[in-house]
Amino acid sequence: MTKHTYLNKSIPHIDAVQKVMGRQEFISDIRIPGLLWGKVIRSPYAHAKIKEVDISKALKVPGVKGIVTAADIKHVVCGPFIPDWEILAREKVRFVGQEVVAVAAIDSETAEEAAALVKIDYEELPAVFDPEEAILETAPLLYEDKGNNIAYVFQTEQGDVDATFAKSAYIREEEFTTSSAFHGYLEPNGCIAKYDFNNDSYTLRVATQSPYKARLLYSQALGVDLNKLRLIQAPMGGGFGGKFESNLHLVAACLSKKVQAPVRIINTLEEEFVTATLRVPMKIRTKIGITKDGLIMAKETHVVADNGGRTNAGPAAMAAACYRQDNLYRIPNVRSKGYLVYTNNVPKGAMRGFGNPQGLFAVETLLDMLAEDIGMDPGELRVRNAYKNGEVTVHGWSIGSCGLPECIIKAKAKSNWLEKKKTKRPGGNKRKGIGLACCNHVSGNRSMLKDFDGSSAIAKVGPDGKVILFTGEVDIGQGYKTVAVQCAAEALGLPTDYFEIAPVDSQSSVLGIGSLASRGTVMGGNAVMNAAYNLKEQLLAAAGDLFGVNPDSLNIWKGVFVNTASGKRMGDFREVILDITNTKSGQPFVGTGYFKPNTVLPDQKTNYGNISPTYPFGAHVAEVEVDLETGKVEVVNYVAANDVGKAINPLLCKGQLEGGVTQGMGWALLEQIILRDGEILNRNFLDYKIPTFADMVDVHPIIVEEEDPNGPFGAKSLGEPAFNPVATAICNAIYDAVGVRITKLPVLPEELLAAMRAKGGAQ
Amino acid sequence: MRQEGGQKQMKIQLTVNGELHELEVPANKRLVDLLREDLHLMGTKDGCREGECGVCTVLFNGKAVNSCLMLAVEADQCEILTIEGLAQDGVLHPIQQAFIDKGATQCGFCTPGMILATKALLNENLRPSDEEIKYGLAGNLCRCTGYASIHRAVKKVAYGGSEEVQD
């Protein structure tokens, strides 16, 4: 493995100082002169016609500056995936919490007082909440012009599953139910919108995971050219998929235009449950056939997924649940079909893992069952089917590197797998068990981004010797900015404190697509690396002129220009930069770079095509303890082995693994959205239980580095693969402990207790 | 409806980060809003607004409190410490430095509250056990880190040394 100066280095986040000092300025911290406070009035009904909106009383409240309704907004039908968005509900509402009216006032109290006085006359309509009901022709129709409630259908097929199942030595088929979930970030979504009357333009200050996608949608929704819509990114207090294109931002923009003043709207936590585009809940029926030697021959998957009342990333997430796992192992015959169905529940969308955790729950549980059927170790079964570097999957994914076998072997060793599997279970009222689950993921998703996937960057250095990096990718707390700086530092030969990341502002930024599909390090890192190399080339040429030396014999190393031929120290970086920029009247050196990955838009019919430049893998082992009297499950030990290609920053990698495992444990054991007639009853942290410090999981992270030819310095991705297999590893461990096979999330103690009793006690 | 009593202005005197302030505030104003809006100390965050997440944590006469659940008038004649008051003369407090070194801050939104809660914990218990740290800080949520790095940061402050996580 190559030795690096600034990679494999556990440096702190480059903005850690601001964060610990409380100086990180989030959206809710921004104050500008004349800022008004906005409040959204939302529908209390899941499905209803809007008969009348009366804002007269509300307008009279002293301190109210204006109120915006659908009548004020030019009706544009658009959406990030399917055109079914309208900024404020016009004729009807389709989910509890849908935006109907917005008020702007001098302070929050006045806005709330006025909001309470807005009178909306609704006529309730029959509603439907179960996607398996909503899919029927008899169900109430959400969008009349669509004819039915099927928002999206995905299907794909390769090989001949039917013939192969007929020949399979062992087959397992089960139906799995995966739950919705709330992202649970602590910072509510918000926007500071400023409409400029003089040139019909907007400046929106937001924290979004994709300024690029958001700006495209917003310009369309607001009916303005892109160059009339400036998006300024603020630091984000957690995203996890819940802060992409947000209707809240559009409401703020329209409100600002209505009142001709800057407006701030920040969600309450209750509102956040409605607008965060919760994890897509799915019913997944999967069938897997293997040979007697444990080779996976066929996989068939059928999905019915709840889209909610309005579409965000549901289509792509459902597709991932259908077929992403086909590419985790060598599986020659596959078929999947998924239906994404409109219901009168809150909108669903992206959440860490993006359909893959759901699909893996099915696949990794079935493989566990099949391993037991043929009497093979579950880890061994996976290793037999793992890819080697350079193979191409059944859907045309080009696996440049696959460290899965190493992950499995190391995870098993670290967790004392063999010994724990052999140990007889003691008596008493607790049972321990150990379980394994694997995962794959992507580092970018070309199938979702029609025009291209990639990134660009600029590296600029002026007379002060500070290198400013312009990158269009965003840090959502995972540490992307730090990784970008380390990539640039490695390419340029400069210490990391020589660098600064420029703010992400559409007016001055370069293009990046955002923090989705775990693409930051690969796309952004590669682009920044290329820009840094480009800058270096220019600097060496100029330094060559200055020193009267051939640039080919110059290099920059740890902040010093060196002559590689003689080994002589030619000059300190900052001094040389000052000299070479002075000869050009202070003109900065500007390096540009981009990364164009070797991906294709998958074939429309067959879905075949390489959608990501690199693919990460992981193998996790969970050890649980089940209380036989209460059904409560505790994770007592956890080993997370992930193939990250190259660990640019091991400290940040550990952070992703520890955070991802804890979130996964929450999804498996603690978190449940409690619904009644489309209304979420537990819209707070008391009743929607995300893990607290007391639930801290003892995670042992193992970083596996199977360098990828397409990653920056070999790096792949980790954000989502840190989460993907967690819930399933825990469930496989529960089975090992008490012999109850979990096919539904979350694992509620009372349900596990009932299942254990039905089974007649512990093994 | 706006309550008469709620809008009644009251004079209060409080010390924030060592500085004495005299203010007139409505009786129903929350402490977190006094800190953020009146004193422009934005380090204290406003998150769940219900006392569950802990991002609004400040030290109130040395005790960790949820400032979103307290009225500003309750702080009359009291001492408040916010995140802005920790570093002295540009030198970070050991807790702040430990959070940096151990990667205990990712998005940073829980960080000010978590650091102050840590200070309150260590003020009462100089050498907390592993469990005492977990339960002592259980009132501060974090969705990014999984708490492990924060745990290591707290132990670093309490016990010093380089007790690295064995992998």
Contacts between the chains, C-beta under 8 A, distances in Angstrom:
chain1	res1	chain2	res2	distance
A	10	B	103	7.5
A	12	B	100	4.8
A	12	B	101	6.5
A	12	B	103	6.4
A	13	B	100	7.9
A	13	B	103	7.3
A	13	B	105	6.8
A	13	B	106	7.4
A	15	B	108	7.5
A	16	B	99	7.4
A	16	B	100	4.3
A	16	B	105	5.7
A	17	B	92	7.5
A	17	B	100	6.6
A	18	B	108	7.5
A	19	B	105	4.6
A	19	B	108	3.3
A	19	B	111	5.0
A	20	B	83	7.9
A	20	B	92	6.9
A	20	B	96	4.1
A	20	B	97	7.9
A	20	B	99	5.0
A	20	B	100	5.9
A	20	B	105	6.1
A	20	B	108	8.0
A	20	B	111	5.9
A	20	B	112	8.0
A	20	B	115	6.3
A	21	B	43	7.2
A	21	B	83	6.7
A	21	B	84	7.4
A	21	B	86	7.7
A	21	B	87	6.1
A	21	B	92	7.5
A	21	B	96	6.8
A	22	B	41	7.9
A	22	B	42	7.1
A	22	B	43	2.3
A	22	B	44	7.2
A	22	B	82	7.3
A	22	B	83	3.5
A	22	B	84	5.8
A	22	B	111	7.5
A	22	B	112	4.2
A	23	B	43	7.1
A	24	B	108	4.6
A	24	B	109	7.9
A	24	B	111	8.0
A	25	B	42	7.0
A	26	B	45	7.4
A	26	B	109	6.7
A	28	B	45	7.5
A	28	B	46	6.4
A	29	B	36	7.9
A	29	B	42	4.1
A	31	B	40	7.9
A	109	B	2	7.4
A	113	B	1	7.0
A	113	B	2	6.2
A	183	B	143	7.6
A	184	B	143	4.8
A	185	B	107	7.3
A	185	B	109	7.5
A	185	B	143	5.4
A	186	B	45	7.7
A	186	B	47	4.9
A	186	B	48	7.6
A	186	B	53	5.3
A	186	B	55	5.5
A	186	B	107	7.9
A	186	B	109	4.8
A	186	B	110	5.5
A	186	B	141	6.2
A	186	B	142	7.5
A	186	B	143	6.1
A	187	B	45	7.5
A	187	B	47	6.8
A	187	B	107	7.2
A	187	B	109	4.5
A	188	B	47	7.0
A	235	B	107	7.6
A	235	B	108	6.9
A	236	B	107	6.3
A	237	B	45	7.8
A	237	B	107	5.0
A	237	B	108	7.0
A	237	B	109	3.1
A	238	B	107	4.6
A	238	B	109	6.3
A	238	B	143	5.3
A	238	B	144	5.9
A	240	B	143	7.2
A	268	B	49	6.3
A	269	B	47	7.1
A	269	B	48	4.5
A	269	B	49	6.8
A	269	B	50	7.2
A	269	B	53	7.9
A	476	B	107	6.9
A	477	B	106	4.4
A	477	B	107	2.7
A	477	B	108	6.9
A	477	B	109	7.9
A	477	B	144	5.3
A	478	B	106	6.6
A	478	B	144	7.9
A	479	B	106	6.9
A	651	B	103	4.4
A	652	B	103	6.8
A	654	B	103	7.0
A	654	B	148	8.0
A	654	B	149	7.3
A	654	B	165	7.9
A	655	B	103	5.1
A	655	B	106	5.8
A	655	B	144	7.4
A	655	B	145	6.0
A	655	B	149	6.1
A	658	B	145	6.3
A	658	B	146	3.7
A	658	B	147	7.7
A	658	B	148	4.4
A	658	B	149	6.6
A	659	B	106	6.9
A	659	B	143	7.6
A	659	B	144	5.1
A	659	B	145	5.3
A	659	B	146	4.4
A	660	B	146	7.5
A	661	B	146	6.2
A	662	B	145	8.0
A	662	B	146	3.3
A	662	B	147	6.9
A	663	B	143	7.1
A	663	B	146	7.4
A	684	B	48	6.7
A	684	B	50	5.9
A	684	B	52	6.3
A	685	B	48	5.6
A	685	B	50	7.7
A	685	B	52	4.0
A	685	B	53	5.6
A	685	B	141	6.4
A	686	B	50	7.5
A	686	B	52	5.4
A	690	B	141	6.4
A	690	B	143	6.3
A	691	B	146	7.6
A	691	B	147	7.7
A	692	B	138	4.8
A	692	B	141	6.2
A	693	B	133	7.7
A	693	B	134	4.8
A	693	B	135	7.4
A	693	B	137	4.7
A	693	B	138	4.6
A	693	B	140	7.1
A	693	B	142	7.8
A	693	B	147	4.9
A	693	B	150	7.6
A	693	B	151	7.7
A	694	B	134	5.3
A	694	B	135	5.8
A	694	B	138	4.5
A	696	B	134	5.8
A	696	B	146	6.9
A	696	B	147	4.3
A	696	B	148	6.3
A	696	B	151	6.6
A	697	B	146	6.6
A	697	B	148	7.8
A	698	B	148	7.9
A	699	B	146	6.7
A	699	B	148	6.1
A	700	B	167	6.3
A	701	B	167	6.7
A	702	B	167	6.8
